[in-house]
Each structure stands twice: as C-alpha cells, then as structure tokens.
C-alpha cells in the first residue's frame, strides 16, 4: 500500500514540475520551487564532489599504508626483536658459563661427573614407581 502511495506522490510531483517549468518559460519569471531545486542541486553536487575526493584520497592513503608502510614496520619490528633476543641469549650464555653449577673443580663439569657415575652404576636412581610397586608386593606376600 505504501509503495503505491509513494509511486502516486512521485508521479504527481513530476507532473507539477513539468507544469511549473512550462509556466516559467511562458511568463519569463522564476518560480520559487524551481530556484530552490537548482540551488539544492548545486549544493548537493559540491557535497558529492567533496565526498568523492575524500574517498579517493583515503583510498590512496590506505593503499600506501597497507602496501608500503606495514611491511617496513613489520621488518623493523622483526629486526628489533631478533637483536633483542640475540642480546638476551648472549647474556644468558655468559651468565650460564659463570654459574657455580657448571664450574669445573676437577677439570670436568659437575654434570658430566654425575653422568659418568650413573653410567658406571655408582649413581642413585630415585624411581617412585618401582618403590611403590615393591611395597605393594611386600604387603601381599
């Protein structure tokens, strides 16, 4: 129902504009409605051109940002993080070399000394599962 009403109103408006334009040509006099429409058309055209210009400039700026600036920023950030991680790794390696746990009292580090004791059978293996299974066997027997 509303579409029929809108269609009727728009058709009536077109007919009235045609009649007004004919009367304006015959009487050589400007009518307020036609002057208002032409001035509105000028303002709308200015706004349209401004919006199109802003759209094209924004599109160029976003394209430049995405295709040029972001890859440079990511490469720069990656390089900074790689350098930072290298520095931290070097600090950690230096501090690990100077730690007391890895000092070599007999010319061999404590870690390798303990490993050789375990391989020879002199070291202790603390296995929780074997102890609990032996306890269970003793309780059953």
trRosetta pair geometry for C-beta under 8 A, 3 or more apart (Angstrom, degrees):
i j d omega theta_ij theta_ji phi_ij phi_ji
1 4 5.9 -55 -156 32 33 110
1 5 6.6 29 149 -16 65 106
2 5 5.5 -54 -149 37 38 112
2 6 6.2 38 153 -19 70 104
3 6 5.7 -51 -144 37 33 110
3 7 6.2 38 154 -21 64 106
4 7 5.6 -54 -148 37 30 114
4 8 6.4 31 153 -19 64 106
5 8 5.7 -55 -149 36 31 111
5 9 6.3 28 155 -17 65 107
6 9 5.9 -54 -145 38 31 109
6 10 6.2 27 158 -16 65 108
7 10 6.1 -58 -146 39 27 107
7 11 6.3 27 156 -18 63 109
8 11 5.8 -57 -147 37 29 111
8 12 6.3 29 155 -18 65 108
9 12 5.7 -55 -148 38 31 112
9 13 6.3 33 153 -22 65 105
10 13 5.6 -50 -146 34 33 113
10 14 6.6 35 154 -20 64 102
11 14 5.8 -53 -151 33 32 111
11 15 6.5 31 152 -17 65 105
12 15 5.7 -55 -149 37 33 111
12 16 6.3 32 154 -18 66 106
13 16 5.7 -55 -146 38 31 111
13 17 6.3 33 154 -20 65 105
14 17 5.8 -53 -148 35 31 111
14 18 6.5 32 153 -19 64 105
15 18 5.8 -54 -151 35 32 112
15 19 6.4 30 152 -18 65 106
16 19 5.7 -53 -146 37 33 111
16 20 6.2 34 154 -20 66 107
17 20 5.6 -54 -144 38 30 112
17 21 6.3 32 156 -21 64 106
17 33 7.6 -132 -107 128 74 127
17 34 7.7 123 -148 -88 82 88
17 37 7.9 60 -128 -51 119 167
18 21 5.8 -54 -147 35 29 111
18 22 6.5 31 154 -19 63 105
19 22 5.8 -55 -152 35 31 112
19 23 6.5 28 153 -16 65 107
20 23 5.8 -56 -148 38 32 110
20 24 6.3 35 152 -24 65 106
20 31 5.4 -107 -174 58 109 165
20 33 6.0 -48 -167 68 165 127
20 34 6.1 -177 132 -46 122 110
21 24 5.6 -51 -147 32 32 114
21 25 6.6 31 155 -18 64 103
21 34 6.7 126 -86 -97 72 138
22 25 5.9 -57 -153 35 31 109
22 26 6.4 23 153 -14 65 109
23 26 5.8 -58 -145 40 33 108
23 27 5.8 7 166 1 70 115
23 31 7.2 63 89 -50 110 134
24 27 6.5 -66 -133 50 22 93
24 28 7.8 80 169 -93 54 12
24 29 6.5 -120 -138 72 62 56
24 30 6.6 36 -143 -117 115 33
24 31 5.4 -100 -81 -6 110 103
24 34 6.1 -22 -64 14 159 162
25 28 7.5 17 -173 -71 25 52
30 34 6.7 -133 -164 75 75 110
30 35 5.3 63 167 -58 120 115
31 34 4.9 77 67 14 92 104
31 35 6.9 -166 88 -7 44 90
32 35 5.8 -61 -147 40 30 111
32 36 6.1 31 157 -21 66 110
33 36 5.7 -56 -148 37 28 113
33 37 6.4 29 153 -20 63 106
34 37 5.6 -50 -146 35 34 112
34 38 6.4 31 156 -17 66 104
35 38 6.0 -56 -146 37 30 107
35 39 6.3 25 157 -13 65 108
36 39 6.0 -57 -145 41 28 107
36 40 6.1 30 156 -19 64 110
37 40 5.7 -57 -145 39 28 112
37 41 6.3 34 153 -25 63 105
38 41 5.5 -50 -148 32 32 116
38 42 6.7 36 151 -21 63 100
39 42 5.6 -49 -152 30 36 113
39 43 6.6 31 152 -13 66 104
40 43 5.8 -56 -149 40 34 109
40 44 6.1 32 154 -18 68 109
41 44 5.8 -55 -142 40 29 110
41 45 6.2 33 156 -22 63 107
42 45 5.8 -56 -149 34 27 112
42 46 6.6 29 152 -19 62 104
43 46 5.7 -52 -151 34 33 112
43 47 6.4 31 153 -16 66 106
44 47 5.6 -53 -147 38 34 111
44 48 6.2 39 152 -23 65 106
45 48 5.5 -52 -145 35 31 115
45 49 6.4 30 156 -17 64 104
46 49 6.0 -56 -148 37 29 108
46 50 6.4 30 153 -19 64 107
47 50 5.7 -55 -149 37 31 113
47 51 6.3 31 154 -19 66 106
48 51 5.8 -56 -148 36 29 110
48 52 6.4 29 154 -18 65 106
49 52 5.7 -52 -144 37 32 111
49 53 6.3 34 155 -20 65 106
50 53 5.8 -55 -148 36 30 111
50 54 6.4 28 154 -16 64 107
51 54 5.7 -53 -145 39 31 110
51 55 6.2 35 154 -22 64 107
52 55 5.6 -54 -148 35 30 114
52 56 6.4 25 157 -16 65 105
53 56 6.0 -56 -146 37 29 105
53 57 6.2 24 157 -13 65 109
54 57 5.9 -58 -143 42 29 108
54 58 5.9 28 159 -18 65 112
55 58 5.9 -59 -144 40 25 110
55 59 6.1 28 156 -22 63 108
56 59 5.6 -52 -145 35 30 114
56 60 6.5 31 155 -18 63 104
57 60 5.8 -55 -150 36 31 110
57 61 6.3 28 154 -17 65 108
58 61 5.7 -55 -144 38 32 110
58 62 6.1 28 158 -16 67 107
59 62 6.0 -55 -144 39 27 107
59 63 6.2 29 155 -19 62 109
60 63 5.7 -56 -146 38 28 112
60 64 6.3 30 155 -19 64 106
61 64 5.7 -53 -147 37 31 112
61 65 6.2 32 153 -21 64 106
62 65 5.5 -52 -145 36 33 114
62 66 6.2 25 158 -14 67 108
63 66 6.1 -58 -142 40 27 104
63 67 5.8 -1 170 5 66 117
64 67 6.6 -68 -130 51 20 92
64 68 5.2 -27 -173 27 63 123
64 69 6.7 55 137 -14 73 104
65 68 7.2 -52 -96 53 9 82
65 69 4.8 -38 -143 39 50 126
65 70 6.5 64 154 -30 65 94
66 69 7.7 17 -19 47 13 85
66 70 5.7 -6 -143 8 35 132
67 70 7.7 52 -9 36 10 99
67 71 7.5 -11 175 -3 32 116
68 71 7.0 -84 -168 37 16 100
68 72 6.8 4 156 -10 59 116
69 72 5.8 -65 -152 40 33 110
69 73 6.0 32 155 -21 70 109
70 73 5.5 -54 -141 38 33 112
70 74 6.2 31 160 -18 67 105
71 74 5.7 -54 -143 38 31 110
71 75 6.3 31 158 -18 65 106
72 75 5.9 -56 -147 37 29 110
72 76 6.2 29 154 -19 64 109
73 76 5.7 -57 -147 38 29 111
73 77 6.2 27 156 -17 65 108
74 77 5.7 -54 -143 39 31 110
74 78 6.2 33 156 -21 65 106
75 78 5.7 -53 -145 36 29 112
75 79 6.3 30 155 -18 64 106
76 79 5.8 -54 -148 37 29 110
76 80 6.4 30 153 -19 63 106
77 80 5.7 -53 -147 36 32 112
77 81 6.3 28 156 -16 66 106
78 81 5.9 -57 -146 39 30 107
78 82 6.3 31 154 -20 65 106
79 82 5.7 -53 -145 35 31 111
79 83 6.4 29 156 -16 64 106
80 83 5.9 -57 -149 38 29 109
80 84 6.2 30 153 -20 65 109
81 84 5.5 -52 -144 38 33 114
81 85 6.2 32 157 -18 66 106
82 85 5.9 -56 -146 39 29 108
82 86 6.3 32 153 -21 63 106
83 86 5.7 -53 -148 34 31 113
83 87 6.5 31 154 -19 64 104
84 87 5.8 -55 -152 35 30 110
84 88 6.4 26 153 -15 65 107
85 88 5.6 -54 -144 39 34 110
85 89 6.1 36 155 -21 66 106
86 89 5.7 -55 -146 37 29 111
86 90 6.3 29 155 -18 64 106
87 90 5.8 -55 -149 37 30 110
87 91 6.4 30 153 -18 65 105
88 91 5.6 -53 -147 37 32 112
88 92 6.2 32 153 -20 65 107
89 92 5.6 -55 -146 37 31 111
89 93 6.2 31 155 -19 66 105
90 93 5.8 -52 -143 36 31 110
90 94 6.3 30 157 -17 64 106
91 94 5.9 -56 -147 39 29 109
91 95 6.2 22 157 -13 65 110
92 95 5.9 -57 -143 42 29 105
92 96 6.0 31 155 -23 65 109
93 96 5.6 -54 -143 36 29 112
93 97 6.4 31 155 -21 63 104
94 97 5.9 -53 -150 33 30 111
94 98 6.6 14 156 -6 63 111
95 98 5.9 -64 -146 47 33 104
95 99 6.6 56 150 -52 65 93
96 99 5.6 -32 -151 -4 35 120
96 102 6.7 45 163 12 72 148
97 102 6.9 -86 -135 90 31 136
99 102 5.4 67 72 22 94 95
99 103 7.5 -129 102 -35 50 79
100 103 5.5 -27 -152 -11 43 118
101 110 6.5 -106 180 49 57 132
101 111 7.7 53 153 -46 93 99
102 109 5.3 -20 -158 -141 67 124
102 110 7.1 -126 -111 29 31 94
102 111 6.9 -13 -110 -7 76 114
103 109 7.6 141 80 -127 23 74
103 110 7.5 40 60 -19 63 107
104 107 5.7 32 161 -136 116 11
104 108 6.1 140 -147 48 98 11
104 109 5.4 -60 -90 -76 82 57
105 110 7.6 50 12 -65 103 89
106 113 7.1 92 47 -90 124 135
108 112 5.3 -105 174 82 101 118
108 113 5.4 125 110 -63 113 91
109 112 5.0 85 62 14 85 98
109 113 6.8 -146 98 -9 42 91
110 113 5.4 -56 -144 37 33 116
110 114 6.2 32 158 -18 67 104
111 114 6.0 -57 -152 36 27 107
111 115 6.4 27 150 -20 62 108
112 115 5.3 -51 -145 36 37 116
112 116 6.4 38 155 -21 67 100
113 116 6.0 -53 -152 33 29 107
113 117 6.8 30 149 -18 62 105
114 117 5.6 -53 -151 34 36 113
114 118 6.5 34 153 -19 67 104
114 123 6.6 84 -175 -106 72 132
115 118 5.8 -54 -149 35 33 109
115 119 6.3 31 154 -17 66 107
116 119 5.7 -54 -145 39 34 111
116 120 6.3 31 156 -18 65 107
117 120 5.9 -58 -147 39 29 108
117 122 4.5 -83 -167 77 82 106
117 123 4.3 108 117 -57 94 94
118 121 7.8 51 179 -69 30 18
118 122 7.5 -93 -71 61 23 64
118 123 3.5 -35 -86 31 65 149
118 125 7.4 92 -141 -65 105 91
119 123 8.0 50 4 7 39 122
120 123 7.7 108 55 -8 77 84
127 130 4.4 51 99 12 117 111
127 131 6.8 160 91 -13 65 86
128 131 6.0 -63 -154 38 33 109
128 132 6.3 23 158 -13 69 110
129 132 6.1 -58 -145 40 30 105
129 133 6.3 26 158 -17 65 109
130 133 5.9 -58 -146 39 30 108
130 134 6.4 29 156 -20 65 106
131 134 5.9 -56 -149 35 30 109
131 135 6.5 33 153 -21 64 105
132 135 5.6 -48 -148 33 35 115
132 136 6.6 37 153 -20 63 104
133 136 5.7 -51 -150 34 35 113
133 137 6.6 37 151 -21 65 102
134 137 5.7 -52 -149 34 36 111
134 138 6.5 37 152 -21 67 103
135 138 5.8 -54 -149 34 32 110
135 139 6.5 29 154 -18 65 106
136 139 5.8 -54 -148 35 32 109
136 140 6.5 31 154 -21 64 107
137 140 5.8 -57 -149 34 32 111
137 141 6.4 23 158 -14 67 108
138 141 6.2 -59 -146 39 29 104
